[in-house]
């Protein structure tokens, strides 16, 4: 084959392909290799760990002893004053139960010694997050003899490629299908599906026939299985989606970007883990950070790219969340105005919405008014008590 006939870069660079394959391995709960400079680490995700897998991984690492790599957020929960991920020293007899307590328990009696994680270890934790697992990995220096005999061969990921993964994923976005979808509310819509290099789907729901020569009303809506599909009362997601569809249908049309960002980017499994922590007394912000995540792991670059591909640069955004305004603006979308989406408050979501307003900066004026009214009512009741 002559020069120039086959361009391998059309299918992704070696580093990009390595990250995609590495994420598939992590989701399959298999070990991977992470390389940075002259260092290569053998790493295993914590998700799915049991005594058999822990023993097998220790044997694979021998004579090195694996360390537990935790995000900076989780390390601070354990009492470490750090801004970077930490590598915790494990004893030879560390059990699975002890390991998991260091990763997910809100209170740990005593954390082992630790040191700042190296570049490869930091990349390993980033990969665990991108795979929507717990942000924790077991890692040890490579035992080349053991790795050489591993069948099938282990996937190697370059740490530098992990840093650019989100950017590369946004660039990989393609339109893959569209169709007109009449809704049972009588609203006419057109669904346009987008797919990235990992096979994640996000959808643009075009409501009515918006005039694209003028600023378009747009709602960024992160997928919420529990709220959107099953009507969960723990959040306001399903109500916000219904309100946005109705408003766009009544005002000449617009677009809802339905983004594959369940649980503010944590994924469904981790979202349910945070719900367990909330049932134990934590609010939504502390539940996320206790597991080692940022309060919000979403990146709105993909939404900006979807708008660009639809030919939209100027919008009016339906949101209560300033982070969405900032994220789109930084990605080159001109935001002309904002419309609030004030969903009903109930006894199951009031605490969640309060945390969003007071700790995450969401602009929920109706909630603040409701809380003030409840406080005043309680005060009047006390005044008139016999």
Order of alpha helices (4+ residues) and beta strands (2+ residues): alpha-beta-beta-alpha-beta-alpha-beta-alpha-beta-alpha-beta-alpha-beta-alpha-alpha-beta-beta-beta-beta-alpha-beta-alpha-alpha-alpha-beta-alpha-beta-alpha-alpha
